[in-house]
Amino acid sequence: MRKNVAWAFQNGVEAMPAYNSTFELSVGDLDLIETALRQTKAELSAQALAAAAQDDRTTDSVTNADDTLRQIHDLLGRLHNQKVFYRPRHGAYIGG
């Protein structure tokens, strides 16, 4: 990869930037992201229900709203699956 970047720089060709594969987010950052996603999901769901009640839904708006809701739902699921839940080693565990 570095050879390609060096070659591109020497020959005046702009190299494509690479994706950042590491992120430095705190637990608070992830909590804020999850909260914003849940709020957006709730608002989109309410709008979809209101539009369905009025029977004023077009195919494009249904597809866009459903796709966005599905993407948010999937992202929230992936975030949940990456969490590590801890249990106390000693004593009674009361789940909730």
Secondary structure as the mmCIF struct_conf table of DSSP 4:
data_model
#
loop_
_struct_conf.conf_type_id
_struct_conf.id
_struct_conf.beg_label_comp_id
_struct_conf.beg_label_asym_id
_struct_conf.beg_label_seq_id
_struct_conf.end_label_comp_id
_struct_conf.end_label_asym_id
_struct_conf.end_label_seq_id
HELX_RH_AL_P HELX_RH_AL_P1 ARG A 2 GLN A 10
TURN_TY1_P TURN_TY1_P1 ASN A 11 GLY A 12
HELX_LH_PP_P HELX_LH_PP_P1 VAL A 13 ASN A 20
HELX_RH_AL_P HELX_RH_AL_P2 VAL A 27 GLN A 54
TURN_TY1_P TURN_TY1_P2 ASP A 55 ASP A 55
HELX_RH_AL_P HELX_RH_AL_P3 THR A 59 ASN A 81
TURN_TY1_P TURN_TY1_P3 GLN A 82 GLN A 82
BEND BEND1 ARG A 89 GLY A 91
#
